[in-house]
Amino acid sequence: MKIQNITDIEGFFKVVDECRGPVELISPEGDRINLKSRLSQYLSMAAMFSNGYISELDLVAHEKEDIERLIKYMYQGE
């Protein structure tokens, strides 16, 4: 799933932390980075968030309710 135009990085990670299953960021090289890990959150987002927002992320969520939660965040910011 692609998530676009993230301007509230703290809110985004709050939603990720609320997910029950793994949420992985897919890097341009195809690597999967566990976004439930705080260290991974800080390291993987430092470069992408340098301009104040993230234009697009490619994510994989494994639980149906987590996918729904991320879609709701993307459309409603909740």
mmCIF file as gemmi writes it, N, C-alpha and C atoms, coordinates in Angstrom:
data_model
loop_
_atom_site.group_PDB
_atom_site.id
_atom_site.type_symbol
_atom_site.label_atom_id
_atom_site.label_alt_id
_atom_site.label_comp_id
_atom_site.label_asym_id
_atom_site.label_entity_id
_atom_site.label_seq_id
_atom_site.pdbx_PDB_ins_code
_atom_site.Cartn_x
_atom_site.Cartn_y
_atom_site.Cartn_z
_atom_site.occupancy
_atom_site.B_iso_or_equiv
_atom_site.pdbx_formal_charge
_atom_site.auth_seq_id
_atom_site.auth_asym_id
_atom_site.pdbx_PDB_model_num
ATOM 1 N N . MET Axp A 1 ? 0.846 -1.163 0 1 0 ? 1 A 1
ATOM 2 C CA . MET Axp A 1 ? 0 0 0 1 0 ? 1 A 1
ATOM 3 C C . MET Axp A 1 ? 0.889 1.221 0 1 0 ? 1 A 1
ATOM 4 N N . LYS Axp A 2 ? 0.446 2.228 -0.706 1 0 ? 2 A 1
ATOM 5 C CA . LYS Axp A 2 ? 1.186 3.491 -0.738 1 0 ? 2 A 1
ATOM 6 C C . LYS Axp A 2 ? 0.477 4.492 0.163 1 0 ? 2 A 1
ATOM 7 N N . ILE Axp A 3 ? 1.235 5.138 1.015 1 0 ? 3 A 1
ATOM 8 C CA . ILE Axp A 3 ? 0.739 6.212 1.872 1 0 ? 3 A 1
ATOM 9 C C . ILE Axp A 3 ? 1.402 7.482 1.358 1 0 ? 3 A 1
ATOM 10 N N . GLN Axp A 4 ? 0.61 8.547 1.187 1 0 ? 4 A 1
ATOM 11 C CA . GLN Axp A 4 ? 1.154 9.758 0.576 1 0 ? 4 A 1
ATOM 12 C C . GLN Axp A 4 ? 0.924 10.986 1.446 1 0 ? 4 A 1
ATOM 13 N N . ASN Axp A 5 ? 1.795 11.966 1.252 1 0 ? 5 A 1
ATOM 14 C CA . ASN Axp A 5 ? 1.685 13.3 1.854 1 0 ? 5 A 1
ATOM 15 C C . ASN Axp A 5 ? 1.53 13.276 3.371 1 0 ? 5 A 1
ATOM 16 N N . ILE Axp A 6 ? 2.469 12.665 4.044 1 0 ? 6 A 1
ATOM 17 C CA . ILE Axp A 6 ? 2.461 12.621 5.504 1 0 ? 6 A 1
ATOM 18 C C . ILE Axp A 6 ? 3.104 13.9 6.02 1 0 ? 6 A 1
ATOM 19 N N . THR Axp A 7 ? 2.321 14.713 6.689 1 0 ? 7 A 1
ATOM 20 C CA . THR Axp A 7 ? 2.845 15.956 7.257 1 0 ? 7 A 1
ATOM 21 C C . THR Axp A 7 ? 2.972 15.868 8.772 1 0 ? 7 A 1
ATOM 22 N N . ASP Axp A 8 ? 2.24 14.96 9.395 1 0 ? 8 A 1
ATOM 23 C CA . ASP Axp A 8 ? 2.294 14.772 10.847 1 0 ? 8 A 1
ATOM 24 C C . ASP Axp A 8 ? 2.989 13.455 11.144 1 0 ? 8 A 1
ATOM 25 N N . ILE Axp A 9 ? 4.313 13.485 11.196 1 0 ? 9 A 1
ATOM 26 C CA . ILE Axp A 9 ? 5.088 12.255 11.375 1 0 ? 9 A 1
ATOM 27 C C . ILE Axp A 9 ? 4.797 11.609 12.722 1 0 ? 9 A 1
ATOM 28 N N . GLU Axp A 10 ? 4.593 12.418 13.759 1 0 ? 10 A 1
ATOM 29 C CA . GLU Axp A 10 ? 4.283 11.876 15.088 1 0 ? 10 A 1
ATOM 30 C C . GLU Axp A 10 ? 2.94 11.149 15.062 1 0 ? 10 A 1
ATOM 31 N N . GLY Axp A 11 ? 1.952 11.742 14.419 1 0 ? 11 A 1
ATOM 32 C CA . GLY Axp A 11 ? 0.643 11.108 14.279 1 0 ? 11 A 1
ATOM 33 C C . GLY Axp A 11 ? 0.718 9.821 13.477 1 0 ? 11 A 1
ATOM 34 N N . PHE Axp A 12 ? 1.533 9.817 12.435 1 0 ? 12 A 1
ATOM 35 C CA . PHE Axp A 12 ? 1.702 8.617 11.623 1 0 ? 12 A 1
ATOM 36 C C . PHE Axp A 12 ? 2.272 7.481 12.461 1 0 ? 12 A 1
ATOM 37 N N . PHE Axp A 13 ? 3.328 7.765 13.248 1 0 ? 13 A 1
ATOM 38 C CA . PHE Axp A 13 ? 3.929 6.71 14.057 1 0 ? 13 A 1
ATOM 39 C C . PHE Axp A 13 ? 3.003 6.27 15.19 1 0 ? 13 A 1
ATOM 40 N N . LYS Axp A 14 ? 2.146 7.159 15.649 1 0 ? 14 A 1
ATOM 41 C CA . LYS Axp A 14 ? 1.157 6.768 16.656 1 0 ? 14 A 1
ATOM 42 C C . LYS Axp A 14 ? 0.223 5.714 16.062 1 0 ? 14 A 1
ATOM 43 N N . VAL Axp A 15 ? -0.216 5.934 14.827 1 0 ? 15 A 1
ATOM 44 C CA . VAL Axp A 15 ? -1.067 4.959 14.145 1 0 ? 15 A 1
ATOM 45 C C . VAL Axp A 15 ? -0.316 3.648 13.944 1 0 ? 15 A 1
ATOM 46 N N . VAL Axp A 16 ? 0.941 3.708 13.533 1 0 ? 16 A 1
ATOM 47 C CA . VAL Axp A 16 ? 1.746 2.5 13.346 1 0 ? 16 A 1
ATOM 48 C C . VAL Axp A 16 ? 1.868 1.751 14.673 1 0 ? 16 A 1
ATOM 49 N N . ASP Axp A 17 ? 2.123 2.468 15.761 1 0 ? 17 A 1
ATOM 50 C CA . ASP Axp A 17 ? 2.268 1.831 17.072 1 0 ? 17 A 1
ATOM 51 C C . ASP Axp A 17 ? 0.977 1.152 17.522 1 0 ? 17 A 1
ATOM 52 N N . GLU Axp A 18 ? -0.17 1.666 17.091 1 0 ? 18 A 1
ATOM 53 C CA . GLU Axp A 18 ? -1.467 1.081 17.452 1 0 ? 18 A 1
ATOM 54 C C . GLU Axp A 18 ? -1.781 -0.19 16.659 1 0 ? 18 A 1
ATOM 55 N N . CYS Axp A 19 ? -1.056 -0.439 15.602 1 0 ? 19 A 1
ATOM 56 C CA . CYS Axp A 19 ? -1.298 -1.631 14.789 1 0 ? 19 A 1
ATOM 57 C C . CYS Axp A 19 ? -0.929 -2.889 15.573 1 0 ? 19 A 1
ATOM 58 N N . ARG Axp A 20 ? -1.713 -3.94 15.38 1 0 ? 20 A 1
ATOM 59 C CA . ARG Axp A 20 ? -1.494 -5.189 16.111 1 0 ? 20 A 1
ATOM 60 C C . ARG Axp A 20 ? -0.355 -6.014 15.517 1 0 ? 20 A 1
ATOM 61 N N . GLY Axp A 21 ? -0.286 -6.042 14.206 1 0 ? 21 A 1
ATOM 62 C CA . GLY Axp A 21 ? 0.719 -6.854 13.538 1 0 ? 21 A 1
ATOM 63 C C . GLY Axp A 21 ? 1.873 -6.016 13.037 1 0 ? 21 A 1
ATOM 64 N N . PRO Axp A 22 ? 2.797 -6.645 12.326 1 0 ? 22 A 1
ATOM 65 C CA . PRO Axp A 22 ? 3.937 -5.928 11.769 1 0 ? 22 A 1
ATOM 66 C C . PRO Axp A 22 ? 3.506 -4.923 10.701 1 0 ? 22 A 1
ATOM 67 N N . VAL Axp A 23 ? 4.207 -3.812 10.671 1 0 ? 23 A 1
ATOM 68 C CA . VAL Axp A 23 ? 4.051 -2.811 9.61 1 0 ? 23 A 1
ATOM 69 C C . VAL Axp A 23 ? 5.462 -2.575 9.083 1 0 ? 23 A 1
ATOM 70 N N . GLU Axp A 24 ? 5.638 -2.814 7.803 1 0 ? 24 A 1
ATOM 71 C CA . GLU Axp A 24 ? 6.971 -2.734 7.224 1 0 ? 24 A 1
ATOM 72 C C . GLU Axp A 24 ? 7.032 -1.665 6.137 1 0 ? 24 A 1
ATOM 73 N N . LEU Axp A 25 ? 8.11 -0.917 6.15 1 0 ? 25 A 1
ATOM 74 C CA . LEU Axp A 25 ? 8.423 0.038 5.096 1 0 ? 25 A 1
ATOM 75 C C . LEU Axp A 25 ? 9.24 -0.703 4.054 1 0 ? 25 A 1
ATOM 76 N N . ILE Axp A 26 ? 8.853 -0.566 2.794 1 0 ? 26 A 1
ATOM 77 C CA . ILE Axp A 26 ? 9.611 -1.176 1.701 1 0 ? 26 A 1
ATOM 78 C C . ILE Axp A 26 ? 10.53 -0.1 1.125 1 0 ? 26 A 1
ATOM 79 N N . SER Axp A 27 ? 11.824 -0.338 1.216 1 0 ? 27 A 1
ATOM 80 C CA . SER Axp A 27 ? 12.789 0.631 0.708 1 0 ? 27 A 1
ATOM 81 C C . SER Axp A 27 ? 12.836 0.563 -0.815 1 0 ? 27 A 1
ATOM 82 N N . PRO Axp A 28 ? 13.402 1.586 -1.463 1 0 ? 28 A 1
ATOM 83 C CA . PRO Axp A 28 ? 13.532 1.545 -2.93 1 0 ? 28 A 1
ATOM 84 C C . PRO Axp A 28 ? 14.325 0.331 -3.426 1 0 ? 28 A 1
ATOM 85 N N . GLU Axp A 29 ? 15.189 -0.213 -2.553 1 0 ? 29 A 1
ATOM 86 C CA . GLU Axp A 29 ? 15.982 -1.384 -2.929 1 0 ? 29 A 1
ATOM 87 C C . GLU Axp A 29 ? 15.231 -2.689 -2.68 1 0 ? 29 A 1
ATOM 88 N N . GLY Axp A 30 ? 14.037 -2.61 -2.059 1 0 ? 30 A 1
ATOM 89 C CA . GLY Axp A 30 ? 13.25 -3.803 -1.791 1 0 ? 30 A 1
ATOM 90 C C . GLY Axp A 30 ? 13.41 -4.351 -0.379 1 0 ? 30 A 1
ATOM 91 N N . ASP Axp A 31 ? 14.211 -3.688 0.451 1 0 ? 31 A 1
ATOM 92 C CA . ASP Axp A 31 ? 14.376 -4.131 1.836 1 0 ? 31 A 1
ATOM 93 C C . ASP Axp A 31 ? 13.106 -3.828 2.62 1 0 ? 31 A 1
ATOM 94 N N . ARG Axp A 32 ? 12.81 -4.665 3.618 1 0 ? 32 A 1
ATOM 95 C CA . ARG Axp A 32 ? 11.657 -4.454 4.501 1 0 ? 32 A 1
ATOM 96 C C . ARG Axp A 32 ? 12.162 -3.996 5.854 1 0 ? 32 A 1
ATOM 97 N N . ILE Axp A 33 ? 11.676 -2.838 6.285 1 0 ? 33 A 1
ATOM 98 C CA . ILE Axp A 33 ? 12.12 -2.236 7.544 1 0 ? 33 A 1
ATOM 99 C C . ILE Axp A 33 ? 10.931 -2.219 8.5 1 0 ? 33 A 1
ATOM 100 N N . ASN Axp A 34 ? 11.102 -2.81 9.676 1 0 ? 34 A 1
ATOM 101 C CA . ASN Axp A 34 ? 10.049 -2.909 10.672 1 0 ? 34 A 1
ATOM 102 C C . ASN Axp A 34 ? 9.777 -1.541 11.299 1 0 ? 34 A 1
ATOM 103 N N . LEU Axp A 35 ? 8.613 -0.963 11.011 1 0 ? 35 A 1
ATOM 104 C CA . LEU Axp A 35 ? 8.292 0.363 11.541 1 0 ? 35 A 1
ATOM 105 C C . LEU Axp A 35 ? 7.756 0.318 12.966 1 0 ? 35 A 1
ATOM 106 N N . LYS Axp A 36 ? 7.576 -0.868 13.533 1 0 ? 36 A 1
ATOM 107 C CA . LYS Axp A 36 ? 7.147 -0.953 14.926 1 0 ? 36 A 1
ATOM 108 C C . LYS Axp A 36 ? 8.345 -0.761 15.863 1 0 ? 36 A 1
ATOM 109 N N . SER Axp A 37 ? 9.537 -0.811 15.342 1 0 ? 37 A 1
ATOM 110 C CA . SER Axp A 37 ? 10.763 -0.587 16.111 1 0 ? 37 A 1
ATOM 111 C C . SER Axp A 37 ? 11.069 0.911 16.144 1 0 ? 37 A 1
ATOM 112 N N . ARG Axp A 38 ? 11.252 1.457 17.334 1 0 ? 38 A 1
ATOM 113 C CA . ARG Axp A 38 ? 11.566 2.889 17.463 1 0 ? 38 A 1
ATOM 114 C C . ARG Axp A 38 ? 12.858 3.244 16.738 1 0 ? 38 A 1
ATOM 115 N N . LEU Axp A 39 ? 13.866 2.421 16.87 1 0 ? 39 A 1
ATOM 116 C CA . LEU Axp A 39 ? 15.138 2.692 16.207 1 0 ? 39 A 1
ATOM 117 C C . LEU Axp A 39 ? 14.943 2.737 14.695 1 0 ? 39 A 1
ATOM 118 N N . SER Axp A 40 ? 14.202 1.789 14.15 1 0 ? 40 A 1
ATOM 119 C CA . SER Axp A 40 ? 13.929 1.786 12.714 1 0 ? 40 A 1
ATOM 120 C C . SER Axp A 40 ? 13.149 3.023 12.299 1 0 ? 40 A 1
ATOM 121 N N . GLN Axp A 41 ? 12.195 3.452 13.148 1 0 ? 41 A 1
ATOM 122 C CA . GLN Axp A 41 ? 11.421 4.649 12.84 1 0 ? 41 A 1
ATOM 123 C C . GLN Axp A 41 ? 12.335 5.849 12.689 1 0 ? 41 A 1
ATOM 124 N N . TYR Axp A 42 ? 13.22 6.05 13.646 1 0 ? 42 A 1
ATOM 125 C CA . TYR Axp A 42 ? 14.093 7.219 13.611 1 0 ? 42 A 1
ATOM 126 C C . TYR Axp A 42 ? 15.082 7.153 12.452 1 0 ? 42 A 1
ATOM 127 N N . LEU Axp A 43 ? 15.691 6.005 12.26 1 0 ? 43 A 1
ATOM 128 C CA . LEU Axp A 43 ? 16.701 5.889 11.207 1 0 ? 43 A 1
ATOM 129 C C . LEU Axp A 43 ? 16.107 5.953 9.806 1 0 ? 43 A 1
ATOM 130 N N . SER Axp A 44 ? 15.006 5.26 9.595 1 0 ? 44 A 1
ATOM 131 C CA . SER Axp A 44 ? 14.454 5.206 8.239 1 0 ? 44 A 1
ATOM 132 C C . SER Axp A 44 ? 13.781 6.507 7.827 1 0 ? 44 A 1
ATOM 133 N N . MET Axp A 45 ? 13.284 7.278 8.781 1 0 ? 45 A 1
ATOM 134 C CA . MET Axp A 45 ? 12.56 8.488 8.45 1 0 ? 45 A 1
ATOM 135 C C . MET Axp A 45 ? 13.41 9.752 8.472 1 0 ? 45 A 1
ATOM 136 N N . ALA Axp A 46 ? 14.57 9.699 9.069 1 0 ? 46 A 1
ATOM 137 C CA . ALA Axp A 46 ? 15.401 10.902 9.191 1 0 ? 46 A 1
ATOM 138 C C . ALA Axp A 46 ? 15.646 11.557 7.837 1 0 ? 46 A 1
ATOM 139 N N . ALA Axp A 47 ? 16.042 10.794 6.868 1 0 ? 47 A 1
ATOM 140 C CA . ALA Axp A 47 ? 16.333 11.352 5.545 1 0 ? 47 A 1
ATOM 141 C C . ALA Axp A 47 ? 15.056 11.725 4.795 1 0 ? 47 A 1
ATOM 142 N N . MET Axp A 48 ? 14.04 10.889 4.906 1 0 ? 48 A 1
ATOM 143 C CA . MET Axp A 48 ? 12.809 11.131 4.148 1 0 ? 48 A 1
ATOM 144 C C . MET Axp A 48 ? 12.035 12.334 4.658 1 0 ? 48 A 1
ATOM 145 N N . PHE Axp A 49 ? 12.155 12.654 5.944 1 0 ? 49 A 1
ATOM 146 C CA . PHE Axp A 49 ? 11.352 13.721 6.537 1 0 ? 49 A 1
ATOM 147 C C . PHE Axp A 49 ? 12.108 15.04 6.609 1 0 ? 49 A 1
ATOM 148 N N . SER Axp A 50 ? 13.246 15.112 5.976 1 0 ? 50 A 1
ATOM 149 C CA . SER Axp A 50 ? 14.09 16.296 6.095 1 0 ? 50 A 1
ATOM 150 C C . SER Axp A 50 ? 13.447 17.564 5.529 1 0 ? 50 A 1
ATOM 151 N N . ASN Axp A 51 ? 12.499 17.44 4.625 1 0 ? 51 A 1
ATOM 152 C CA . ASN Axp A 51 ? 11.868 18.628 4.038 1 0 ? 51 A 1
ATOM 153 C C . ASN Axp A 51 ? 10.529 18.977 4.697 1 0 ? 51 A 1
ATOM 154 N N . GLY Axp A 52 ? 10.178 18.339 5.816 1 0 ? 52 A 1
ATOM 155 C CA . GLY Axp A 52 ? 8.963 18.678 6.547 1 0 ? 52 A 1
ATOM 156 C C . GLY Axp A 52 ? 7.761 17.788 6.278 1 0 ? 52 A 1
ATOM 157 N N . TYR Axp A 53 ? 7.841 16.958 5.259 1 0 ? 53 A 1
ATOM 158 C CA . TYR Axp A 53 ? 6.768 16.003 4.994 1 0 ? 53 A 1
ATOM 159 C C . TYR Axp A 53 ? 7.33 14.829 4.205 1 0 ? 53 A 1
ATOM 160 N N . ILE Axp A 54 ? 6.563 13.756 4.175 1 0 ? 54 A 1
ATOM 161 C CA . ILE Axp A 54 ? 6.945 12.581 3.388 1 0 ? 54 A 1
ATOM 162 C C . ILE Axp A 54 ? 5.957 12.483 2.236 1 0 ? 54 A 1
ATOM 163 N N . SER Axp A 55 ? 6.453 12.53 1.022 1 0 ? 55 A 1
ATOM 164 C CA . SER Axp A 55 ? 5.552 12.531 -0.129 1 0 ? 55 A 1
ATOM 165 C C . SER Axp A 55 ? 4.916 11.155 -0.361 1 0 ? 55 A 1
ATOM 166 N N . GLU Axp A 56 ? 5.688 10.072 -0.16 1 0 ? 56 A 1
ATOM 167 C CA . GLU Axp A 56 ? 5.121 8.75 -0.413 1 0 ? 56 A 1
ATOM 168 C C . GLU Axp A 56 ? 5.928 7.669 0.292 1 0 ? 56 A 1
ATOM 169 N N . LEU Axp A 57 ? 5.205 6.702 0.877 1 0 ? 57 A 1
ATOM 170 C CA . LEU Axp A 57 ? 5.812 5.521 1.48 1 0 ? 57 A 1
ATOM 171 C C . LEU Axp A 57 ? 5.143 4.283 0.923 1 0 ? 57 A 1
ATOM 172 N N . ASP Axp A 58 ? 5.917 3.231 0.743 1 0 ? 58 A 1
ATOM 173 C CA . ASP Axp A 58 ? 5.362 1.944 0.349 1 0 ? 58 A 1
ATOM 174 C C . ASP Axp A 58 ? 5.393 1.058 1.595 1 0 ? 58 A 1
ATOM 175 N N . LEU Axp A 59 ? 4.2 0.687 2.106 1 0 ? 59 A 1
ATOM 176 C CA . LEU Axp A 59 ? 4.09 -0.071 3.344 1 0 ? 59 A 1
ATOM 177 C C . LEU Axp A 59 ? 3.436 -1.42 3.11 1 0 ? 59 A 1
ATOM 178 N N . VAL Axp A 60 ? 3.758 -2.364 4 1 0 ? 60 A 1
ATOM 179 C CA . VAL Axp A 60 ? 3.07 -3.642 4.056 1 0 ? 60 A 1
ATOM 180 C C . VAL Axp A 60 ? 2.581 -3.821 5.479 1 0 ? 60 A 1
ATOM 181 N N . ALA Axp A 61 ? 1.267 -4.007 5.627 1 0 ? 61 A 1
ATOM 182 C CA . ALA Axp A 61 ? 0.665 -4.335 6.919 1 0 ? 61 A 1
ATOM 183 C C . ALA Axp A 61 ? 0.057 -5.727 6.762 1 0 ? 61 A 1
ATOM 184 N N . HIS Axp A 62 ? 0.2 -6.566 7.785 1 0 ? 62 A 1
ATOM 185 C CA . HIS Axp A 62 ? -0.202 -7.964 7.663 1 0 ? 62 A 1
ATOM 186 C C . HIS Axp A 62 ? -1.596 -8.258 8.205 1 0 ? 62 A 1
ATOM 187 N N . GLU Axp A 63 ? -2.135 -7.407 9.039 1 0 ? 63 A 1
ATOM 188 C CA . GLU Axp A 63 ? -3.45 -7.617 9.629 1 0 ? 63 A 1
ATOM 189 C C . GLU Axp A 63 ? -4.49 -6.736 8.932 1 0 ? 63 A 1
ATOM 190 N N . LYS Axp A 64 ? -5.667 -7.309 8.675 1 0 ? 64 A 1
ATOM 191 C CA . LYS Axp A 64 ? -6.731 -6.57 7.986 1 0 ? 64 A 1
ATOM 192 C C . LYS Axp A 64 ? -7.08 -5.279 8.718 1 0 ? 64 A 1
ATOM 193 N N . GLU Axp A 65 ? -7.223 -5.342 10.048 1 0 ? 65 A 1
ATOM 194 C CA . GLU Axp A 65 ? -7.584 -4.133 10.794 1 0 ? 65 A 1
ATOM 195 C C . GLU Axp A 65 ? -6.477 -3.089 10.761 1 0 ? 65 A 1
ATOM 196 N N . ASP Axp A 66 ? -5.239 -3.527 10.635 1 0 ? 66 A 1
ATOM 197 C CA . ASP Axp A 66 ? -4.125 -2.581 10.517 1 0 ? 66 A 1
ATOM 198 C C . ASP Axp A 66 ? -4.163 -1.861 9.17 1 0 ? 66 A 1
ATOM 199 N N . ILE Axp A 67 ? -4.491 -2.591 8.126 1 0 ? 67 A 1
ATOM 200 C CA . ILE Axp A 67 ? -4.626 -1.982 6.8 1 0 ? 67 A 1
ATOM 201 C C . ILE Axp A 67 ? -5.732 -0.931 6.832 1 0 ? 67 A 1
ATOM 202 N N . GLU Axp A 68 ? -6.862 -1.295 7.442 1 0 ? 68 A 1
ATOM 203 C CA . GLU Axp A 68 ? -7.975 -0.352 7.554 1 0 ? 68 A 1
ATOM 204 C C . GLU Axp A 68 ? -7.582 0.878 8.374 1 0 ? 68 A 1
ATOM 205 N N . ARG Axp A 69 ? -6.828 0.665 9.445 1 0 ? 69 A 1
ATOM 206 C CA . ARG Axp A 69 ? -6.381 1.779 10.297 1 0 ? 69 A 1
ATOM 207 C C . ARG Axp A 69 ? -5.472 2.723 9.508 1 0 ? 69 A 1
ATOM 208 N N . LEU Axp A 70 ? -4.56 2.17 8.725 1 0 ? 70 A 1
ATOM 209 C CA . LEU Axp A 70 ? -3.646 2.994 7.931 1 0 ? 70 A 1
ATOM 210 C C . LEU Axp A 70 ? -4.385 3.744 6.819 1 0 ? 70 A 1
ATOM 211 N N . ILE Axp A 71 ? -5.358 3.088 6.198 1 0 ? 71 A 1
ATOM 212 C CA . ILE Axp A 71 ? -6.151 3.754 5.163 1 0 ? 71 A 1
ATOM 213 C C . ILE Axp A 71 ? -6.953 4.896 5.78 1 0 ? 71 A 1
ATOM 214 N N . LYS Axp A 72 ? -7.54 4.659 6.95 1 0 ? 72 A 1
ATOM 215 C CA . LYS Axp A 72 ? -8.289 5.709 7.634 1 0 ? 72 A 1
ATOM 216 C C . LYS Axp A 72 ? -7.375 6.895 7.949 1 0 ? 72 A 1
ATOM 217 N N . TYR Axp A 73 ? -6.151 6.616 8.404 1 0 ? 73 A 1
ATOM 218 C CA . TYR Axp A 73 ? -5.195 7.688 8.678 1 0 ? 73 A 1
ATOM 219 C C . TYR Axp A 73 ? -4.903 8.482 7.396 1 0 ? 73 A 1
ATOM 220 N N . MET Axp A 74 ? -4.704 7.744 6.306 1 0 ? 74 A 1
ATOM 221 C CA . MET Axp A 74 ? -4.348 8.391 5.055 1 0 ? 74 A 1
ATOM 222 C C . MET Axp A 74 ? -5.465 9.342 4.579 1 0 ? 74 A 1
ATOM 223 N N . TYR Axp A 75 ? -6.714 8.933 4.738 1 0 ? 75 A 1
ATOM 224 C CA . TYR Axp A 75 ? -7.822 9.745 4.238 1 0 ? 75 A 1
ATOM 225 C C . TYR Axp A 75 ? -8.358 10.751 5.248 1 0 ? 75 A 1
ATOM 226 N N . GLN Axp A 76 ? -8.299 10.402 6.553 1 0 ? 76 A 1
ATOM 227 C CA . GLN Axp A 76 ? -8.909 11.256 7.549 1 0 ? 76 A 1
ATOM 228 C C . GLN Axp A 76 ? -7.907 11.865 8.516 1 0 ? 76 A 1
ATOM 229 N N . GLY Axp A 77 ? -6.663 11.399 8.465 1 0 ? 77 A 1
ATOM 230 C CA . GLY Axp A 77 ? -5.654 11.926 9.391 1 0 ? 77 A 1
ATOM 231 C C . GLY Axp A 77 ? -5.85 11.484 10.819 1 0 ? 77 A 1
ATOM 232 N N . GLU Axp A 78 ? -6.536 10.337 11.023 1 0 ? 78 A 1
ATOM 233 C CA . GLU Axp A 78 ? -6.795 9.82 12.372 1 0 ? 78 A 1
ATOM 234 C C . GLU Axp A 78 ? -6.114 8.502 12.574 1 0 ? 78 A 1
